[in-house]
């Protein structure tokens, strides 16, 4: 349940970051300094979200690799 809620929260952060980028581009045309600040803040949100996604993917890959190695060793010992 908690993992699902965290996933929804991360998706909201990504959409917020994308909306911030679009808003920043609009503000860039009308008032450059706030536009740049909004775009930088949005990029920071997106980078932090991508970092979390990368870490989660790395942990997942490591745990899958461990399972794969152990299943290979069991398969090799049963064939002999």
PyMOL Python script that loads the backbone (N, CA, C, O; Angstrom):
from pymol import cmd

cmd.read_pdbstr("""\
ATOM      1  N   UNK A   1       0.828  -1.199   0.000  1.00  0.00           N
ATOM      2  CA  UNK A   1       0.000   0.000   0.000  1.00  0.00           C
ATOM      3  C   UNK A   1       0.868   1.257   0.000  1.00  0.00           C
ATOM      4  O   UNK A   1       0.633   2.194  -0.763  1.00  0.00           O
ATOM      5  N   UNK A   2       1.890   1.254   0.886  1.00  0.00           N
ATOM      6  CA  UNK A   2       2.758   2.425   0.991  1.00  0.00           C
ATOM      7  C   UNK A   2       3.578   2.618  -0.280  1.00  0.00           C
ATOM      8  O   UNK A   2       3.800   3.750  -0.709  1.00  0.00           O
ATOM      9  N   UNK A   3       4.031   1.510  -0.890  1.00  0.00           N
ATOM     10  CA  UNK A   3       4.795   1.618  -2.136  1.00  0.00           C
ATOM     11  C   UNK A   3       3.939   2.204  -3.243  1.00  0.00           C
ATOM     12  O   UNK A   3       4.420   3.007  -4.042  1.00  0.00           O
ATOM     13  N   UNK A   4       2.670   1.808  -3.297  1.00  0.00           N
ATOM     14  CA  UNK A   4       1.774   2.357  -4.312  1.00  0.00           C
ATOM     15  C   UNK A   4       1.583   3.855  -4.113  1.00  0.00           C
ATOM     16  O   UNK A   4       1.565   4.620  -5.077  1.00  0.00           O
ATOM     17  N   UNK A   5       1.443   4.261  -2.876  1.00  0.00           N
ATOM     18  CA  UNK A   5       1.262   5.674  -2.573  1.00  0.00           C
ATOM     19  C   UNK A   5       2.505   6.481  -2.941  1.00  0.00           C
ATOM     20  O   UNK A   5       2.402   7.595  -3.455  1.00  0.00           O
ATOM     21  N   UNK A   6       3.674   5.913  -2.676  1.00  0.00           N
ATOM     22  CA  UNK A   6       4.916   6.591  -3.038  1.00  0.00           C
ATOM     23  C   UNK A   6       5.069   6.684  -4.555  1.00  0.00           C
ATOM     24  O   UNK A   6       5.586   7.677  -5.068  1.00  0.00           O
ATOM     25  N   UNK A   7       4.625   5.661  -5.268  1.00  0.00           N
ATOM     26  CA  UNK A   7       4.665   5.697  -6.731  1.00  0.00           C
ATOM     27  C   UNK A   7       3.759   6.778  -7.288  1.00  0.00           C
ATOM     28  O   UNK A   7       4.125   7.471  -8.237  1.00  0.00           O
ATOM     29  N   UNK A   8       2.586   6.925  -6.706  1.00  0.00           N
ATOM     30  CA  UNK A   8       1.658   7.977  -7.128  1.00  0.00           C
ATOM     31  C   UNK A   8       2.255   9.348  -6.836  1.00  0.00           C
ATOM     32  O   UNK A   8       2.131  10.272  -7.640  1.00  0.00           O
ATOM     33  N   UNK A   9       2.898   9.472  -5.688  1.00  0.00           N
ATOM     34  CA  UNK A   9       3.530  10.733  -5.318  1.00  0.00           C
ATOM     35  C   UNK A   9       4.657  11.085  -6.291  1.00  0.00           C
ATOM     36  O   UNK A   9       4.788  12.241  -6.693  1.00  0.00           O
ATOM     37  N   UNK A  10       5.460  10.108  -6.667  1.00  0.00           N
ATOM     38  CA  UNK A  10       6.537  10.358  -7.629  1.00  0.00           C
ATOM     39  C   UNK A  10       5.977  10.752  -8.994  1.00  0.00           C
ATOM     40  O   UNK A  10       6.532  11.620  -9.668  1.00  0.00           O
ATOM     41  N   UNK A  11       4.883  10.118  -9.400  1.00  0.00           N
ATOM     42  CA  UNK A  11       4.253  10.484 -10.681  1.00  0.00           C
ATOM     43  C   UNK A  11       3.739  11.914 -10.636  1.00  0.00           C
ATOM     44  O   UNK A  11       3.841  12.645 -11.621  1.00  0.00           O
ATOM     45  N   UNK A  12       3.187  12.317  -9.495  1.00  0.00           N
ATOM     46  CA  UNK A  12       2.714  13.691  -9.348  1.00  0.00           C
ATOM     47  C   UNK A  12       3.870  14.678  -9.420  1.00  0.00           C
ATOM     48  O   UNK A  12       3.732  15.762  -9.988  1.00  0.00           O
ATOM     49  N   UNK A  13       5.010  14.304  -8.845  1.00  0.00           N
ATOM     50  CA  UNK A  13       6.190  15.178  -8.897  1.00  0.00           C
ATOM     51  C   UNK A  13       6.662  15.326 -10.334  1.00  0.00           C
ATOM     52  O   UNK A  13       7.031  16.422 -10.756  1.00  0.00           O
ATOM     53  N   UNK A  14       6.655  14.240 -11.086  1.00  0.00           N
ATOM     54  CA  UNK A  14       7.078  14.308 -12.492  1.00  0.00           C
ATOM     55  C   UNK A  14       6.143  15.202 -13.291  1.00  0.00           C
ATOM     56  O   UNK A  14       6.600  16.047 -14.060  1.00  0.00           O
ATOM     57  N   UNK A  15       4.846  15.025 -13.118  1.00  0.00           N
ATOM     58  CA  UNK A  15       3.899  15.879 -13.847  1.00  0.00           C
ATOM     59  C   UNK A  15       4.019  17.333 -13.414  1.00  0.00           C
ATOM     60  O   UNK A  15       3.892  18.241 -14.236  1.00  0.00           O
ATOM     61  N   UNK A  16       4.261  17.556 -12.134  1.00  0.00           N
ATOM     62  CA  UNK A  16       4.477  18.917 -11.655  1.00  0.00           C
ATOM     63  C   UNK A  16       5.724  19.534 -12.262  1.00  0.00           C
ATOM     64  O   UNK A  16       5.731  20.713 -12.615  1.00  0.00           O
ATOM     65  N   UNK A  17       6.781  18.736 -12.384  1.00  0.00           N
ATOM     66  CA  UNK A  17       8.004  19.226 -13.013  1.00  0.00           C
ATOM     67  C   UNK A  17       7.801  19.574 -14.473  1.00  0.00           C
ATOM     68  O   UNK A  17       8.304  20.592 -14.949  1.00  0.00           O
ATOM     69  N   UNK A  18       7.066  18.734 -15.185  1.00  0.00           N
ATOM     70  CA  UNK A  18       6.787  19.019 -16.595  1.00  0.00           C
ATOM     71  C   UNK A  18       5.915  20.263 -16.742  1.00  0.00           C
ATOM     72  O   UNK A  18       6.151  21.087 -17.626  1.00  0.00           O
ATOM     73  N   UNK A  19       4.913  20.402 -15.883  1.00  0.00           N
ATOM     74  CA  UNK A  19       4.066  21.597 -15.918  1.00  0.00           C
ATOM     75  C   UNK A  19       4.888  22.839 -15.587  1.00  0.00           C
ATOM     76  O   UNK A  19       4.666  23.904 -16.164  1.00  0.00           O
ATOM     77  N   UNK A  20       5.828  22.706 -14.667  1.00  0.00           N
ATOM     78  CA  UNK A  20       6.704  23.819 -14.326  1.00  0.00           C
ATOM     79  C   UNK A  20       7.588  24.229 -15.491  1.00  0.00           C
ATOM     80  O   UNK A  20       7.841  25.416 -15.696  1.00  0.00           O
ATOM     81  N   UNK A  21       8.062  23.243 -16.263  1.00  0.00           N
ATOM     82  CA  UNK A  21       8.873  23.574 -17.440  1.00  0.00           C
ATOM     83  C   UNK A  21       8.066  24.352 -18.475  1.00  0.00           C
ATOM     84  O   UNK A  21       8.549  25.328 -19.048  1.00  0.00           O
ATOM     85  N   UNK A  22       6.841  23.912 -18.706  1.00  0.00           N
ATOM     86  CA  UNK A  22       5.981  24.612 -19.673  1.00  0.00           C
ATOM     87  C   UNK A  22       5.678  26.023 -19.171  1.00  0.00           C
ATOM     88  O   UNK A  22       5.721  26.984 -19.939  1.00  0.00           O
ATOM     89  N   UNK A  23       5.372  26.138 -17.890  1.00  0.00           N
ATOM     90  CA  UNK A  23       5.114  27.458 -17.301  1.00  0.00           C
ATOM     91  C   UNK A  23       6.353  28.342 -17.391  1.00  0.00           C
ATOM     92  O   UNK A  23       6.258  29.533 -17.688  1.00  0.00           O
ATOM     93  N   UNK A  24       7.515  27.746 -17.132  1.00  0.00           N
ATOM     94  CA  UNK A  24       8.758  28.499 -17.230  1.00  0.00           C
ATOM     95  C   UNK A  24       9.022  29.002 -18.640  1.00  0.00           C
ATOM     96  O   UNK A  24       9.521  30.113 -18.820  1.00  0.00           O
ATOM     97  N   UNK A  25       8.692  28.192 -19.644  1.00  0.00           N
ATOM     98  CA  UNK A  25       8.884  28.643 -21.027  1.00  0.00           C
ATOM     99  C   UNK A  25       7.954  29.806 -21.349  1.00  0.00           C
ATOM    100  O   UNK A  25       8.338  30.741 -22.051  1.00  0.00           O
ATOM    101  N   UNK A  26       6.731  29.743 -20.834  1.00  0.00           N
ATOM    102  CA  UNK A  26       5.808  30.861 -21.047  1.00  0.00           C
ATOM    103  C   UNK A  26       6.333  32.119 -20.348  1.00  0.00           C
ATOM    104  O   UNK A  26       6.347  33.203 -20.932  1.00  0.00           O
ATOM    105  N   UNK A  27       6.764  31.963 -19.091  1.00  0.00           N
ATOM    106  CA  UNK A  27       7.287  33.111 -18.350  1.00  0.00           C
ATOM    107  C   UNK A  27       8.576  33.649 -18.958  1.00  0.00           C
ATOM    108  O   UNK A  27       8.875  34.836 -18.837  1.00  0.00           O
ATOM    109  N   UNK A  28       9.325  32.791 -19.600  1.00  0.00           N
ATOM    110  CA  UNK A  28      10.562  33.223 -20.236  1.00  0.00           C
ATOM    111  C   UNK A  28      10.293  34.280 -21.297  1.00  0.00           C
ATOM    112  O   UNK A  28      11.093  35.196 -21.487  1.00  0.00           O
ATOM    113  N   UNK A  29       9.162  34.150 -21.987  1.00  0.00           N
ATOM    114  CA  UNK A  29       8.803  35.119 -23.021  1.00  0.00           C
ATOM    115  C   UNK A  29       8.285  36.422 -22.411  1.00  0.00           C
ATOM    116  O   UNK A  29       8.499  37.500 -22.966  1.00  0.00           O
ATOM    117  N   UNK A  30       7.609  36.322 -21.276  1.00  0.00           N
ATOM    118  CA  UNK A  30       7.007  37.525 -20.690  1.00  0.00           C
ATOM    119  C   UNK A  30       7.923  38.212 -19.685  1.00  0.00           C
ATOM    120  O   UNK A  30       8.098  39.429 -19.739  1.00  0.00           O
ATOM    121  N   UNK A  31       8.512  37.439 -18.763  1.00  0.00           N
ATOM    122  CA  UNK A  31       9.448  38.012 -17.779  1.00  0.00           C
ATOM    123  C   UNK A  31      10.568  36.992 -17.573  1.00  0.00           C
ATOM    124  O   UNK A  31      10.362  35.973 -16.913  1.00  0.00           O
ATOM    125  N   UNK A  32      11.743  37.256 -18.127  1.00  0.00           N
ATOM    126  CA  UNK A  32      12.808  36.255 -18.191  1.00  0.00           C
ATOM    127  C   UNK A  32      13.315  35.722 -16.842  1.00  0.00           C
ATOM    128  O   UNK A  32      13.508  34.515 -16.701  1.00  0.00           O
ATOM    129  N   UNK A  33      13.531  36.583 -15.866  1.00  0.00           N
ATOM    130  CA  UNK A  33      14.122  36.097 -14.618  1.00  0.00           C
ATOM    131  C   UNK A  33      13.222  35.097 -13.883  1.00  0.00           C
ATOM    132  O   UNK A  33      13.705  34.028 -13.507  1.00  0.00           O
ATOM    133  N   UNK A  34      11.947  35.394 -13.663  1.00  0.00           N
ATOM    134  CA  UNK A  34      11.091  34.367 -13.033  1.00  0.00           C
ATOM    135  C   UNK A  34      10.964  33.101 -13.890  1.00  0.00           C
ATOM    136  O   UNK A  34      10.849  31.996 -13.361  1.00  0.00           O
ATOM    137  N   UNK A  35      10.987  33.271 -15.200  1.00  0.00           N
ATOM    138  CA  UNK A  35      10.918  32.103 -16.084  1.00  0.00           C
ATOM    139  C   UNK A  35      12.102  31.182 -15.896  1.00  0.00           C
ATOM    140  O   UNK A  35      11.945  29.963 -15.846  1.00  0.00           O
ATOM    141  N   UNK A  36      13.294  31.761 -15.791  1.00  0.00           N
ATOM    142  CA  UNK A  36      14.502  30.958 -15.578  1.00  0.00           C
ATOM    143  C   UNK A  36      14.449  30.274 -14.218  1.00  0.00           C
ATOM    144  O   UNK A  36      14.805  29.100 -14.104  1.00  0.00           O
ATOM    145  N   UNK A  37      14.015  30.984 -13.197  1.00  0.00           N
ATOM    146  CA  UNK A  37      13.944  30.399 -11.856  1.00  0.00           C
ATOM    147  C   UNK A  37      12.951  29.244 -11.824  1.00  0.00           C
ATOM    148  O   UNK A  37      13.232  28.202 -11.232  1.00  0.00           O
ATOM    149  N   UNK A  38      11.795  29.418 -12.453  1.00  0.00           N
ATOM    150  CA  UNK A  38      10.784  28.345 -12.480  1.00  0.00           C
ATOM    151  C   UNK A  38      11.312  27.132 -13.240  1.00  0.00           C
ATOM    152  O   UNK A  38      11.105  25.993 -12.823  1.00  0.00           O
ATOM    153  N   UNK A  39      11.990  27.381 -14.355  1.00  0.00           N
ATOM    154  CA  UNK A  39      12.527  26.259 -15.135  1.00  0.00           C
ATOM    155  C   UNK A  39      13.615  25.513 -14.365  1.00  0.00           C
ATOM    156  O   UNK A  39      13.665  24.284 -14.402  1.00  0.00           O
ATOM    157  N   UNK A  40      14.481  26.241 -13.673  1.00  0.00           N
ATOM    158  CA  UNK A  40      15.520  25.577 -12.887  1.00  0.00           C
ATOM    159  C   UNK A  40      14.931  24.760 -11.744  1.00  0.00           C
ATOM    160  O   UNK A  40      15.391  23.653 -11.465  1.00  0.00           O
ATOM    161  N   UNK A  41      13.924  25.302 -11.091  1.00  0.00           N
ATOM    162  CA  UNK A  41      13.266  24.558 -10.004  1.00  0.00           C
ATOM    163  C   UNK A  41      12.592  23.301 -10.545  1.00  0.00           C
ATOM    164  O   UNK A  41      12.648  22.245  -9.915  1.00  0.00           O
ATOM    165  N   UNK A  42      11.961  23.412 -11.702  1.00  0.00           N
ATOM    166  CA  UNK A  42      11.296  22.256 -12.311  1.00  0.00           C
ATOM    167  C   UNK A  42      12.306  21.188 -12.696  1.00  0.00           C
ATOM    168  O   UNK A  42      12.060  19.997 -12.504  1.00  0.00           O
ATOM    169  N   UNK A  43      13.442  21.612 -13.241  1.00  0.00           N
ATOM    170  CA  UNK A  43      14.477  20.644 -13.605  1.00  0.00           C
ATOM    171  C   UNK A  43      15.035  19.954 -12.367  1.00  0.00           C
ATOM    172  O   UNK A  43      15.350  18.765 -12.414  1.00  0.00           O
ATOM    173  N   UNK A  44      15.160  20.676 -11.271  1.00  0.00           N
ATOM    174  CA  UNK A  44      15.637  20.067 -10.025  1.00  0.00           C
ATOM    175  C   UNK A  44      14.653  19.005  -9.533  1.00  0.00           C
ATOM    176  O   UNK A  44      15.058  17.944  -9.059  1.00  0.00           O
ATOM    177  N   UNK A  45      13.363  19.301  -9.651  1.00  0.00           N
ATOM    178  CA  UNK A  45      12.347  18.306  -9.267  1.00  0.00           C
ATOM    179  C   UNK A  45      12.464  17.061 -10.129  1.00  0.00           C
ATOM    180  O   UNK A  45      12.406  15.940  -9.622  1.00  0.00           O
ATOM    181  N   UNK A  46      12.629  17.257 -11.434  1.00  0.00           N
ATOM    182  CA  UNK A  46      12.713  16.118 -12.344  1.00  0.00           C
ATOM    183  C   UNK A  46      13.987  15.312 -12.114  1.00  0.00           C
ATOM    184  O   UNK A  46      13.954  14.083 -12.162  1.00  0.00           O
ATOM    185  N   UNK A  47      15.093  15.977 -11.869  1.00  0.00           N
ATOM    186  CA  UNK A  47      16.359  15.263 -11.641  1.00  0.00           C
ATOM    187  C   UNK A  47      16.284  14.435 -10.363  1.00  0.00           C
ATOM    188  O   UNK A  47      16.766  13.303 -10.329  1.00  0.00           O
ATOM    189  N   UNK A  48      15.683  14.991  -9.312  1.00  0.00           N
ATOM    190  CA  UNK A  48      15.570  14.222  -8.067  1.00  0.00           C
ATOM    191  C   UNK A  48      14.673  13.005  -8.262  1.00  0.00           C
ATOM    192  O   UNK A  48      14.932  11.941  -7.698  1.00  0.00           O
ATOM    193  N   UNK A  49      13.632  13.159  -9.049  1.00  0.00           N
ATOM    194  CA  UNK A  49      12.734  12.041  -9.315  1.00  0.00           C
ATOM    195  C   UNK A  49      13.430  10.963 -10.140  1.00  0.00           C
ATOM    196  O   UNK A  49      13.261   9.771  -9.882  1.00  0.00           O
ATOM    197  N   UNK A  50      14.208  11.381 -11.125  1.00  0.00           N
ATOM    198  CA  UNK A  50      14.947  10.421 -11.953  1.00  0.00           C
ATOM    199  C   UNK A  50      16.010   9.705 -11.120  1.00  0.00           C
ATOM    200  O   UNK A  50      16.269   8.520 -11.327  1.00  0.00           O
ATOM    201  N   UNK A  51      16.619  10.419 -10.186  1.00  0.00           N
ATOM    202  CA  UNK A  51      17.617   9.803  -9.298  1.00  0.00           C
ATOM    203  C   UNK A  51      16.976   8.693  -8.469  1.00  0.00           C
ATOM    204  O   UNK A  51      17.530   7.600  -8.352  1.00  0.00           O
ATOM    205  N   UNK A  52      15.804   8.977  -7.896  1.00  0.00           N
ATOM    206  CA  UNK A  52      15.111   7.968  -7.101  1.00  0.00           C
ATOM    207  C   UNK A  52      14.733   6.767  -7.956  1.00  0.00           C
ATOM    208  O   UNK A  52      14.845   5.623  -7.516  1.00  0.00           O
ATOM    209  N   UNK A  53      14.286   7.030  -9.179  1.00  0.00           N
ATOM    210  CA  UNK A  53      13.912   5.946 -10.078  1.00  0.00           C
ATOM    211  C   UNK A  53      15.127   5.090 -10.419  1.00  0.00           C
ATOM    212  O   UNK A  53      15.033   3.863 -10.459  1.00  0.00           O
ATOM    213  N   UNK A  54      16.261   5.731 -10.664  1.00  0.00           N
ATOM    214  CA  UNK A  54      17.482   4.989 -10.967  1.00  0.00           C
ATOM    215  C   UNK A  54      17.934   4.130  -9.805  1.00  0.00           C
ATOM    216  O   UNK A  54      18.352   2.989 -10.002  1.00  0.00           O
ATOM    217  N   UNK A  55      17.854   4.664  -8.592  1.00  0.00           N
ATOM    218  CA  UNK A  55      18.237   3.888  -7.413  1.00  0.00           C
ATOM    219  C   UNK A  55      17.316   2.691  -7.219  1.00  0.00           C
ATOM    220  O   UNK A  55      17.775   1.596  -6.892  1.00  0.00           O
ATOM    221  N   UNK A  56      16.035   2.895  -7.416  1.00  0.00           N
ATOM    222  CA  UNK A  56      15.083   1.793  -7.269  1.00  0.00           C
ATOM    223  C   UNK A  56      15.325   0.724  -8.325  1.00  0.00           C
ATOM    224  O   UNK A  56      15.246  -0.470  -8.038  1.00  0.00           O
ATOM    225  N   UNK A  57      15.619   1.154  -9.537  1.00  0.00           N
ATOM    226  CA  UNK A  57      15.883   0.209 -10.621  1.00  0.00           C
ATOM    227  C   UNK A  57      17.167  -0.579 -10.337  1.00  0.00           C
ATOM    228  O   UNK A  57      17.241  -1.774 -10.622  1.00  0.00           O
ATOM    229  N   UNK A  58      18.173   0.092  -9.776  1.00  0.00           N
ATOM    230  CA  UNK A  58      19.430  -0.570  -9.443  1.00  0.00           C
ATOM    231  C   UNK A  58      19.217  -1.628  -8.368  1.00  0.00           C
ATOM    232  O   UNK A  58      19.734  -2.740  -8.477  1.00  0.00           O
ATOM    233  N   UNK A  59      18.458  -1.285  -7.332  1.00  0.00           N
ATOM    234  CA  UNK A  59      18.161  -2.259  -6.273  1.00  0.00           C
ATOM    235  C   UNK A  59      17.393  -3.443  -6.830  1.00  0.00           C
ATOM    236  O   UNK A  59      17.653  -4.591  -6.470  1.00  0.00           O
ATOM    237  N   UNK A  60      16.456  -3.158  -7.700  1.00  0.00           N
ATOM    238  CA  UNK A  60      15.648  -4.218  -8.299  1.00  0.00           C
ATOM    239  C   UNK A  60      16.522  -5.134  -9.143  1.00  0.00           C
ATOM    240  O   UNK A  60      16.375  -6.355  -9.100  1.00  0.00           O
ATOM    241  N   UNK A  61      17.427  -4.544  -9.909  1.00  0.00           N
ATOM    242  CA  UNK A  61      18.315  -5.331 -10.764  1.00  0.00           C
ATOM    243  C   UNK A  61      19.233  -6.211  -9.925  1.00  0.00           C
ATOM    244  O   UNK A  61      19.464  -7.372 -10.263  1.00  0.00           O
ATOM    245  N   UNK A  62      19.758  -5.659  -8.827  1.00  0.00           N
ATOM    246  CA  UNK A  62      20.638  -6.433  -7.964  1.00  0.00           C
ATOM    247  C   UNK A  62      19.901  -7.599  -7.317  1.00  0.00           C
ATOM    248  O   UNK A  62      20.453  -8.695  -7.214  1.00  0.00           O
ATOM    249  N   UNK A  63      18.669  -7.383  -6.882  1.00  0.00           N
ATOM    250  CA  UNK A  63      17.925  -8.474  -6.250  1.00  0.00           C
ATOM    251  C   UNK A  63      17.518  -9.526  -7.272  1.00  0.00           C
ATOM    252  O   UNK A  63      17.481 -10.712  -6.945  1.00  0.00           O
ATOM    253  N   UNK A  64      17.215  -9.125  -8.493  1.00  0.00           N
ATOM    254  CA  UNK A  64      16.892 -10.093  -9.544  1.00  0.00           C
ATOM    255  C   UNK A  64      18.124 -10.893  -9.935  1.00  0.00           C
ATOM    256  O   UNK A  64      18.022 -12.085 -10.227  1.00  0.00           O
ATOM    257  N   UNK A  65      19.282 -10.257  -9.944  1.00  0.00           N
ATOM    258  CA  UNK A  65      20.520 -10.953 -10.278  1.00  0.00           C
ATOM    259  C   UNK A  65      20.846 -12.025  -9.268  1.00  0.00           C
ATOM    260  O   UNK A  65      21.305 -13.106  -9.639  1.00  0.00           O
ATOM    261  N   UNK A  66      20.619 -11.751  -8.005  1.00  0.00           N
ATOM    262  CA  UNK A  66      20.863 -12.739  -6.963  1.00  0.00           C
ATOM    263  C   UNK A  66      19.960 -13.940  -7.108  1.00  0.00           C
ATOM    264  O   UNK A  66      20.398 -15.075  -6.922  1.00  0.00           O
ATOM    265  N   UNK A  67      18.710 -13.705  -7.438  1.00  0.00           N
ATOM    266  CA  UNK A  67      17.774 -14.810  -7.652  1.00  0.00           C
ATOM    267  C   UNK A  67      18.174 -15.619  -8.868  1.00  0.00           C
ATOM    268  O   UNK A  67      18.083 -16.846  -8.872  1.00  0.00           O
ATOM    269  N   UNK A  68      18.625 -14.910  -9.913  1.00  0.00           N
ATOM    270  CA  UNK A  68      19.001 -15.609 -11.141  1.00  0.00           C
ATOM    271  C   UNK A  68      20.209 -16.503 -10.907  1.00  0.00           C
ATOM    272  O   UNK A  68      20.246 -17.634 -11.393  1.00  0.00           O
ATOM    273  N   UNK A  69      21.203 -16.005 -10.162  1.00  0.00           N
ATOM    274  CA  UNK A  69      22.393 -16.815  -9.881  1.00  0.00           C
ATOM    275  C   UNK A  69      22.041 -18.050  -9.069  1.00  0.00           C
ATOM    276  O   UNK A  69      22.535 -19.143  -9.347  1.00  0.00           O
ATOM    277  N   UNK A  70      21.189 -17.880  -8.068  1.00  0.00           N
ATOM    278  CA  UNK A  70      20.854 -19.028  -7.227  1.00  0.00           C
ATOM    279  C   UNK A  70      20.025 -20.046  -7.998  1.00  0.00           C
ATOM    280  O   UNK A  70      20.173 -21.248  -7.778  1.00  0.00           O
ATOM    281  N   UNK A  71      19.161 -19.594  -8.892  1.00  0.00           N
ATOM    282  CA  UNK A  71      18.374 -20.547  -9.665  1.00  0.00           C
ATOM    283  C   UNK A  71      19.260 -21.272 -10.674  1.00  0.00           C
ATOM    284  O   UNK A  71      19.016 -22.439 -10.981  1.00  0.00           O
ATOM    285  N   UNK A  72      20.289 -20.593 -11.193  1.00  0.00           N
ATOM    286  CA  UNK A  72      21.216 -21.254 -12.107  1.00  0.00           C
ATOM    287  C   UNK A  72      22.026 -22.332 -11.378  1.00  0.00           C
ATOM    288  O   UNK A  72      22.245 -23.421 -11.907  1.00  0.00           O
ATOM    289  N   UNK A  73      22.461 -22.014 -10.167  1.00  0.00           N
ATOM    290  CA  UNK A  73      23.257 -22.995  -9.429  1.00  0.00           C
ATOM    291  C   UNK A  73      22.403 -24.203  -9.055  1.00  0.00           C
ATOM    292  O   UNK A  73      22.900 -25.329  -9.057  1.00  0.00           O
ATOM    293  N   UNK A  74      21.144 -23.993  -8.738  1.00  0.00           N
ATOM    294  CA  UNK A  74      20.253 -25.113  -8.435  1.00  0.00           C
ATOM    295  C   UNK A  74      20.002 -25.946  -9.688  1.00  0.00           C
ATOM    296  O   UNK A  74      19.955 -27.174  -9.621  1.00  0.00           O
ATOM    297  N   UNK A  75      19.841 -25.277 -10.832  1.00  0.00           N
ATOM    298  CA  UNK A  75      19.602 -25.993 -12.074  1.00  0.00           C
ATOM    299  C   UNK A  75      20.836 -26.795 -12.465  1.00  0.00           C
ATOM    300  O   UNK A  75      20.721 -27.917 -12.960  1.00  0.00           O
ATOM    301  N   UNK A  76      22.020 -26.220 -12.242  1.00  0.00           N
ATOM    302  CA  UNK A  76      23.256 -26.928 -12.583  1.00  0.00           C
ATOM    303  C   UNK A  76      23.483 -28.128 -11.695  1.00  0.00           C
ATOM    304  O   UNK A  76      23.984 -29.150 -12.166  1.00  0.00           O
ATOM    305  N   UNK A  77      23.133 -28.038 -10.430  1.00  0.00           N
ATOM    306  CA  UNK A  77      23.350 -29.166  -9.522  1.00  0.00           C
ATOM    307  C   UNK A  77      22.349 -30.278  -9.760  1.00  0.00           C
ATOM    308  O   UNK A  77      22.654 -31.442  -9.498  1.00  0.00           O
ATOM    309  N   UNK A  78      21.154 -29.952 -10.252  1.00  0.00           N
ATOM    310  CA  UNK A  78      20.157 -30.993 -10.504  1.00  0.00           C
ATOM    311  C   UNK A  78      20.432 -31.724 -11.805  1.00  0.00           C
ATOM    312  O   UNK A  78      19.971 -32.850 -11.992  1.00  0.00           O
ATOM    313  N   UNK A  79      21.188 -31.091 -12.718  1.00  0.00           N
ATOM    314  CA  UNK A  79      21.482 -31.757 -13.992  1.00  0.00           C
ATOM    315  C   UNK A  79      22.585 -32.779 -13.844  1.00  0.00           C
ATOM    316  O   UNK A  79      22.652 -33.707 -14.649  1.00  0.00           O
ATOM    317  N   UNK A  80      23.452 -32.657 -12.859  1.00  0.00           N
ATOM    318  CA  UNK A  80      24.607 -33.564 -12.722  1.00  0.00           C
ATOM    319  C   UNK A  80      24.239 -34.905 -12.182  1.00  0.00           C
ATOM    320  O   UNK A  80      25.107 -35.762 -12.016  1.00  0.00           O
TER     321      UNK A  80
END
""", "prot")
cmd.dss("prot")
cmd.show_as("cartoon", "prot")
cmd.util.cbc("prot")
cmd.orient("prot")
